[in-house]
């Protein structure tokens, strides 16, 4: 049933996928994979608050589940709850200091809060772990350009 739900998601048929996830969860309420995939599907549908609640259910069962923490962080970020998102990424980094995705995502949240220097450090650290991580690479370049632009503007004003 999970494979069928995955196929529905791939086809963009989110409603049918949710029905299948709910069927799985009716029989196996502690199925972490189904909970996380349901949360991702809800998130893709723009139902962010429900996605967060679904990730929270997964985290009640498995508090150190990296996928649930990362996905909850991205949902919180989408909801402009950057501090809470960073708390999720920090929880991941306590479990795995070298999680490039958590570092890059935290960098995105830091950037959204205007903390470009720290954001840049996180992107660079993510790239030191995974040199091919496009999100970190692109975000690093954007952060560097923004910082350079801010510095040039300060020089121009003086």
C-alpha positions in Angstrom: 0.0 0.0 0.0 2.9 2.4 0.7 4.3 1.8 -2.7 0.9 2.5 -4.2 0.7 5.7 -2.2 4.2 6.7 -3.4 3.0 6.2 -7.0 0.0 8.4 -6.4 2.3 11.1 -5.0 4.6 10.8 -8.1 1.5 11.2 -10.3 0.4 14.3 -8.3 -2.7 12.4 -6.9 -2.2 13.6 -3.4 -5.7 12.9 -2.2 -5.6 9.2 -3.1 -2.1 9.0 -1.5 -3.5 10.5 1.7 -6.3 7.9 1.7 -3.7 5.1 1.3 -1.5 6.5 4.1 -4.6 6.7 6.3 -5.4 3.1 5.6 -1.9 2.0 6.5 -2.0 4.1 9.7 -5.3 2.7 10.7 -3.7 -0.8 10.7 -0.3 0.3 11.9 -0.6 3.6 13.8 3.1 3.6 14.6 4.3 3.2 11.0 7.0 6.0 11.0 7.5 5.8 7.2 3.8 6.3 6.6 3.5 9.2 9.0 6.5 11.0 7.5 5.3 10.3 3.9 1.8 11.5 4.8 3.4 14.7 6.3 5.4 15.3 3.1 2.3 14.8 1.0 0.4 17.3 3.2 3.3 19.7 2.9 3.2 19.4 -0.9 -0.5 20.2 -0.8 0.2 23.4 1.2 -1.4 22.0 4.3 1.5 23.0 6.5 0.0 22.9 10.0 -1.4 19.5 9.4 1.9 18.3 8.1 3.6 19.6 11.2 1.1 17.7 13.4 1.8 14.6 11.4 5.6 15.0 11.9 4.9 15.5 15.6 3.1 12.2 15.7 6.1 10.5 14.2 8.4 12.2 16.7 6.3 11.0 19.6 7.0 7.5 18.4 10.7 8.1 17.4 12.0 11.4 18.9 15.3 11.2 17.2 14.1 10.4 13.7 16.2 12.6 11.4 13.7 12.5 8.5 10.8 13.6 10.7 12.9 16.4 12.3 14.2 17.7 8.9 10.8 17.6 7.4 9.2 19.3 10.4 11.9 21.9 10.1 11.1 22.6 6.4 7.4 22.8 7.2 8.1 25.3 10.0 10.3 27.3 7.7 7.6 27.4 5.0 5.3 28.7 7.8 7.9 31.4 8.5 8.6 29.9 12.0 12.3 30.2 11.5 13.4 29.8 15.1 11.3 26.7 15.5 12.7 25.4 12.2 16.3 26.0 13.5 15.4 24.1 16.7 14.6 21.1 14.5 17.8 21.4 12.6 19.8 21.7 15.8 18.1 18.5 17.1 19.3 16.7 13.9 22.8 18.1 14.4 22.9 16.8 17.9 22.2 13.3 16.5 24.5 13.7 13.4 27.0 16.7 13.4 27.7 16.0 9.8 24.2 16.2 8.4 24.8 18.5 5.4 21.0 18.9 4.8 20.4 20.2 8.4 23.3 22.6 8.1 22.1 24.0 4.7 18.5 24.2 5.9 19.6 26.0 9.1 21.5 28.3 6.8 18.3 29.1 4.9 16.5 29.9 8.1 19.4 32.0 9.4 19.3 33.9 6.1 15.6 34.5 6.4 16.2 36.1 9.8 18.8 38.4 8.4 21.8 36.6 9.9 23.7 36.3 6.6 27.2 35.7 8.2 26.0 32.7 10.1 24.0 31.5 7.2 27.1 31.6 5.0 29.1 29.6 7.6 26.4 26.9 7.6 26.3 26.7 3.8 30.1 26.4 3.7 30.1 23.7 6.4 27.4 21.8 4.5 29.6 22.0 1.4 32.6 20.8 3.3 30.6 17.6 4.0 28.9 17.3 0.6 30.7 19.2 -2.2 27.9 18.3 -4.6 25.0 19.7 -2.5 23.4 22.1 -4.9 21.1 23.8 -2.4 24.1 24.7 -0.2 26.2 25.8 -3.2 23.5 28.1 -4.6 22.5 29.5 -1.2 26.2 30.2 -0.4 26.6 32.2 -3.6 23.4 34.1 -2.9 24.5 34.9 0.7 27.9 36.0 -0.5 26.4 38.3 -3.2 24.0 39.8 -0.6 26.8 40.4 1.9 28.9 42.0 -0.8 26.0 44.2 -1.9 25.3 45.3 1.7 29.0 46.1 2.2 29.2 48.0 -1.1 26.1 50.0 -0.1 27.7 50.8 3.3 30.8 52.1 1.5 28.7 54.1 -0.9 26.8 55.8 1.9 29.9 56.7 3.8 
